[in-house]
């Protein structure tokens, strides 16, 4: 599990980010000011920090100076959108800088890129007899390579990284195709049916009524 510390003083934004990331399998902790963030960093280990710039007590630019020796990647999330602020944030050591307001799907994509850069995402996944190489985008079962389309592969990877979690059709569509899920569309269901037949997941990739799908594998 990838552990994320969200340092954001606007509770509505913090909770939205936390709920969205939790749906994707991240374990999130929230801090609403810089001092609380420091306390949490002293007693916990995190894989990523989402850091607002304008914080009570200790601002984000000051806080990243404390974070840098810990070698935890930081993505700034802020309303400060000037070029000078972005350059300052990156020069202080942030991996990325995203300006409010933003779409959650963009934030998830940026997080994914940073996690790959830090190799926090497994390069080779093994689940239910499948071997998935995320570098070459190849999939094998019993030594036999399974040919998947890019869409089928992205869908497979999404389920493999979120086992035992009910995945909403809207979430699947956003993560695989991008954009807003077309109401009443069967595109997700059709691709799931083809993909799970190819990889032999007919019995374990199950439909969840009025939600979407869940990959049921042992702990």
C-alpha positions as CSV (number, residue, x, y, z in Angstrom):
1,X,0.0,0.0,0.0
2,X,1.3,3.5,-0.9
3,X,0.9,5.8,2.1
4,X,0.1,9.5,1.3
5,X,0.3,12.5,3.6
6,X,-2.1,15.2,2.5
7,X,-1.2,18.6,3.9
8,X,-4.0,21.0,3.0
9,X,-5.8,23.5,5.3
10,X,-9.0,23.6,3.3
11,X,-10.9,20.6,4.7
12,X,-13.3,20.2,1.8
13,X,-10.4,19.9,-0.7
14,X,-8.4,17.6,1.7
15,X,-11.4,15.3,2.1
16,X,-12.1,15.2,-1.6
17,X,-8.5,14.2,-2.3
18,X,-8.5,11.6,0.5
19,X,-11.7,10.0,-0.7
20,X,-10.6,9.9,-4.3
21,X,-7.2,8.4,-3.5
22,X,-8.7,5.9,-1.1
23,X,-10.9,4.6,-3.9
24,X,-7.7,4.0,-5.9
25,X,-6.1,2.0,-3.1
26,X,-3.9,4.7,-1.5
27,X,-3.7,4.9,2.3
28,X,-4.2,8.6,3.2
29,X,-3.5,10.7,6.3
30,X,-4.6,14.4,6.5
31,X,-2.9,17.3,8.2
32,X,-4.4,20.8,8.2
33,X,-1.4,22.8,9.1
34,X,2.4,22.6,8.8
35,X,3.1,21.8,12.5
36,X,0.8,18.9,12.5
37,X,2.5,17.6,9.3
38,X,5.9,17.8,11.1
39,X,4.5,15.8,14.0
40,X,3.2,13.1,11.7
41,X,6.4,12.9,9.8
42,X,8.3,12.4,13.0
43,X,6.4,9.3,13.8
44,X,5.2,7.8,10.5
45,X,6.7,6.8,7.2
46,X,5.0,8.1,4.0
47,X,5.6,7.3,0.3
48,X,4.3,10.6,-1.0
49,X,3.3,14.1,0.3
50,X,0.7,16.3,-1.3
51,X,1.6,19.7,0.0
52,X,-0.3,23.0,-0.1
53,X,1.9,26.2,-0.1
54,X,-0.3,28.5,2.0
55,X,-0.6,26.8,5.3
56,X,-1.1,28.0,8.9
57,X,2.0,28.1,11.2
58,X,4.5,26.7,8.7
59,X,4.0,27.2,5.0
60,X,4.7,24.7,2.3
61,X,7.9,26.3,1.1
62,X,9.3,26.1,4.6
63,X,8.0,22.6,5.2
64,X,9.6,21.2,2.1
65,X,13.0,22.2,3.6
66,X,12.2,19.8,6.5
67,X,11.0,17.1,4.2
68,X,13.9,17.1,1.7
69,X,16.3,15.1,3.9
70,X,13.6,12.4,4.4
71,X,13.7,11.8,0.6
72,X,9.9,11.6,0.3
73,X,8.6,12.9,-3.0
74,X,6.4,16.0,-2.8
75,X,3.7,17.3,-5.2
76,X,2.7,20.9,-4.4
77,X,-1.0,21.6,-4.6
78,X,-1.7,25.3,-4.4
79,X,-3.7,28.3,-5.7
80,X,-0.4,30.2,-6.2
81,X,-0.1,29.9,-10.0
82,X,2.6,32.3,-10.9
83,X,5.6,31.1,-12.9
84,X,7.9,32.3,-10.1
85,X,6.0,30.3,-7.5
86,X,6.1,27.1,-9.7
87,X,9.8,27.6,-10.3
88,X,10.5,28.1,-6.6
89,X,8.6,25.0,-5.6
90,X,10.4,22.9,-8.2
91,X,13.8,24.3,-7.2
92,X,13.1,23.5,-3.5
93,X,12.8,19.9,-4.5
94,X,9.1,19.2,-5.4
95,X,8.5,16.5,-8.0
96,X,5.5,18.3,-9.5
97,X,3.3,21.4,-9.0
98,X,-0.4,21.3,-9.6
99,X,-2.6,24.5,-9.5
100,X,-6.1,24.7,-8.0
101,X,-8.7,24.1,-9.2
102,X,-7.7,20.8,-10.8
103,X,-9.4,17.6,-11.9
104,X,-8.9,14.5,-9.7
105,X,-8.1,12.4,-12.7
106,X,-5.1,14.8,-13.5
107,X,-3.9,14.5,-9.9
108,X,-4.1,10.7,-10.0
109,X,-2.1,10.7,-13.3
110,X,0.6,13.0,-11.8
111,X,0.8,10.8,-8.7
112,X,1.2,7.7,-10.8
113,X,4.1,9.3,-12.8
114,X,5.9,10.3,-9.5
115,X,5.4,6.9,-8.0
116,X,6.9,5.2,-11.1
117,X,9.8,7.6,-10.9
118,X,10.4,6.5,-7.3
119,X,9.7,2.9,-8.2
120,X,7.0,2.7,-5.5
121,X,4.7,0.9,-7.9
122,X,5.7,-2.7,-8.3
123,X,7.4,-3.3,-11.7
124,X,6.3,-6.9,-11.8
125,X,3.0,-8.0,-10.4
126,X,2.0,-11.6,-9.8
127,X,-1.6,-12.3,-9.0
128,X,-3.8,-15.4,-9.4
129,X,-1.2,-17.1,-11.7
130,X,-0.7,-14.0,-13.8
131,X,2.7,-12.3,-14.2
132,X,2.4,-8.6,-15.2
133,X,5.5,-6.7,-16.3
134,X,4.6,-3.0,-16.0
135,X,7.8,-2.0,-17.8
136,X,7.2,-3.9,-21.0
137,X,3.4,-4.1,-20.6
138,X,3.5,-7.9,-21.1
139,X,1.3,-10.4,-19.4
140,X,1.9,-14.2,-19.0
141,X,0.1,-17.2,-17.6
142,X,2.0,-20.4,-17.1
143,X,4.8,-19.1,-19.3
144,X,2.5,-18.2,-22.1
145,X,2.2,-14.6,-23.1
146,X,-1.3,-13.2,-23.3
147,X,-2.0,-10.7,-26.1
148,X,-4.0,-7.8,-24.8
149,X,-5.0,-4.5,-26.3
150,X,-3.7,-1.3,-24.6
151,X,-7.2,-0.7,-23.1
152,X,-7.4,-4.3,-21.8
153,X,-3.9,-4.1,-20.3
154,X,-4.7,-0.8,-18.5
155,X,-7.9,-2.3,-17.2
156,X,-6.1,-5.5,-16.0
157,X,-3.5,-3.4,-14.2
158,X,-6.2,-1.3,-12.5
159,X,-7.8,-4.4,-11.0
160,X,-4.5,-6.1,-10.2
161,X,-3.4,-3.1,-8.2
162,X,-6.8,-2.9,-6.4
163,X,-7.7,-6.5,-5.4
164,X,-10.8,-7.1,-3.3
165,X,-11.9,-3.5,-3.9
166,X,-15.2,-2.7,-5.6
167,X,-14.4,-0.5,-8.6
168,X,-17.1,1.8,-9.9
169,X,-17.7,1.8,-13.6
170,X,-17.1,5.6,-13.5
171,X,-13.7,5.1,-11.9
172,X,-12.7,2.4,-14.3
173,X,-13.7,4.6,-17.2
174,X,-11.9,7.7,-15.9
175,X,-8.6,5.7,-15.2
176,X,-8.6,3.7,-18.5
177,X,-10.2,6.0,-21.0
178,X,-10.0,9.4,-19.3
179,X,-12.9,11.9,-19.1
180,X,-16.4,11.5,-17.8
181,X,-18.2,8.2,-18.0
182,X,-21.0,8.3,-20.6
183,X,-24.3,7.6,-18.8
184,X,-25.8,4.3,-19.8
185,X,-22.7,3.2,-21.7
186,X,-21.7,-0.5,-21.9
187,X,-18.1,0.1,-23.0
188,X,-16.7,-0.9,-19.6
189,X,-18.7,-4.1,-19.3
190,X,-17.8,-5.2,-22.9
191,X,-14.1,-4.7,-22.3
192,X,-14.2,-6.4,-18.9
193,X,-15.9,-9.4,-20.5
194,X,-13.2,-9.7,-23.2
195,X,-10.3,-9.0,-20.9
196,X,-11.3,-11.5,-18.1
197,X,-11.8,-14.3,-20.7
198,X,-8.4,-13.7,-22.1
199,X,-6.6,-13.8,-18.7
200,X,-8.8,-16.5,-17.2
201,X,-10.5,-14.3,-14.6
202,X,-14.1,-15.4,-15.4
203,X,-14.6,-16.8,-11.9
204,X,-12.8,-14.1,-9.8
205,X,-13.5,-10.8,-11.6
206,X,-17.1,-10.5,-10.5
207,X,-19.8,-7.9,-11.1
208,X,-21.0,-5.8,-8.2
209,X,-24.6,-4.9,-8.5
210,X,-25.2,-1.2,-9.4
211,X,-21.5,-0.5,-8.8
212,X,-19.0,-2.2,-11.2
213,X,-16.6,-5.0,-10.6
214,X,-14.4,-6.5,-7.9
215,X,-11.4,-8.8,-8.3
216,X,-11.9,-11.5,-5.6
217,X,-8.5,-13.0,-4.7
218,X,-7.2,-14.4,-1.4
219,X,-5.4,-12.0,1.0
